[in-house]
Amino acid sequence: MAGDSTMDVLLPQLTTLAGIIALAVSCYLVYKAVAARWVIAKPNEWLLLIKGGNLVRCGIGESCFRPLGGQVVTFTSNIQETTFTASQATNQRAGVSVTGKAYWSIYRQTEADMDGPFRAYKNLTGLAEGDFQAGNEKVQTLAISTIRDAVSQMSIVEVMTKREALKEKVKADITPIFRGWGIWLETVEILDVRVESRTLFDDMQYLRSDQLAFDTKADAHLTAEQSKLAANARLDAERLESSTRMAKKQADAAAEQGLYEAAQRLKREEGEAKLEEGRIETNTALGPGPLLHL
């Protein structure tokens, strides 16, 4: 009877404890389920909440609960950079190579356009996995195409001296296209412009600024050769003039040295003559000496 009485007391307590444990487990499972669907983006990450193929929410450093049937995507908001090289013949039919660097990021949200990051997610393969190769390729392709079109209408001098204008043209032409892809072009820098023909580049070193507007490479080469001949002729003339001046200076120096030596000889001769004249005068004044008698 005592055992039955003890069981009667413990059974409700065990039942209550089991209920508490079951409730705790249920709460933990609910918490895990909720936590698994709560997504927090880093301060340098975009967060996109997508449902039914439409953008519901978007922002940098945002957090949200992923509802059933919804999708949450995060990717970096950092600026990306890519280098490109465009080769093209100018309007003088001279090939040049333009190397530049483009800096881009995900299209920024504005009140008039809130879907830029969503367009980037749809157009740039691998974005959610941190792969920016697709974006870099699109930037390179458009930048190269725009630069080639611009260079084909410019002279070599314009390409080499108007880099700022070339940069602004690239930005103006490709920014609207990038907007449709969800890409924001930060800036473009022209790093280097090179003449692809070594012969033409060497010829250009002999041309004045007003001679750089040549029509063909053959014209540039002809003008450069004429400039070389003129430069060599001037150099030969200067060398001859310098040699003549040097020879004259040497001749003048030799003549001056000769005059100096002649003057010194004359002084010596005059001195010796005066000494001889003095001895003669002395001997005359003394007369003949006494004779010795033996």
Secondary structure, DSSP 8 states (H G I E B T S, - for coil): -HHHHHHHHHHHHHHHHHHHHHHHHHHHHHHHHHHHTEEE--TTEEEEEEETTEEEEEEES-EEE--TTEEEEEEE-S-EEEEEEEEEE-TTS-EEEEEEEEEEEE---BTTB--HHHHHHHHSTTGGGT--HHHHHHHHHHHHHHHHHHHTTS-HHHHHH-HHHHHHHHHHHHHHHHHHHTEEEEEEEEEEEEES-HHHHHHHTT--GGG---SSHHHHHHHHHHHHHHHHHHHHHHHHHHHHHHHHHHHHHHHHHHHHHHHHHHHHHHHHHHHHHHHHHHHHHH-S------
